[in-house]
């Protein structure tokens, strides 16, 4: 990916928008998305959720992840596998520092001893992205980790993209390996 790549420019523009959100805007956005996710899990009797562990700019899912774990719902999170470019779903027992590791990208992830969760067990997959369209097209960070992993899911597994409203764009240039999500939930930033 080069600086002249249109996706590179869009990523930079959207990441700048995300960084410009105030604490209050983030809080409102996250609260809105959390409530939608809680309702989805409750209404669909989901017993196993895959959820990302947010970096400093992504919409944080930590409050709902902790709630689900406390309620006995199995939660898995991404763990970069030994093969570069690959990730797996690994069980989360908590969000405490001693239950988490930091991967080669500086992101929180389940420890290496955490068991891998079968993709067949997942009742909901929550997907991050730099940008989304309302019909589910997604722009990731450019490494292809999620696209490769999403391709391994059973087609029936619900994939929900979550983001702040400033991450919604009208259109994205997608390629054959760019996998969409089934639904996008955007928080209200304003």
Buried (B, 14 or more C-beta within 10 A) or exposed (E): EEEEEEBEEBBEBBBEBBEEBEEEBBEBBBEBBBEBBBEBBEEEEBBBBBBBBBEEBBBBBBEBBBBBBEEEBBBBBBBBBEEEEBBBBBBBBEBEEEBBBEBEEEBBBBBEEBEEBEBEEBBBBBBBBBBBBEEBBBBBBEBBBBBBBBEEBEEEBBBBBBBBBBBBBEEBEBEEEBBBBBBBBBBEBE
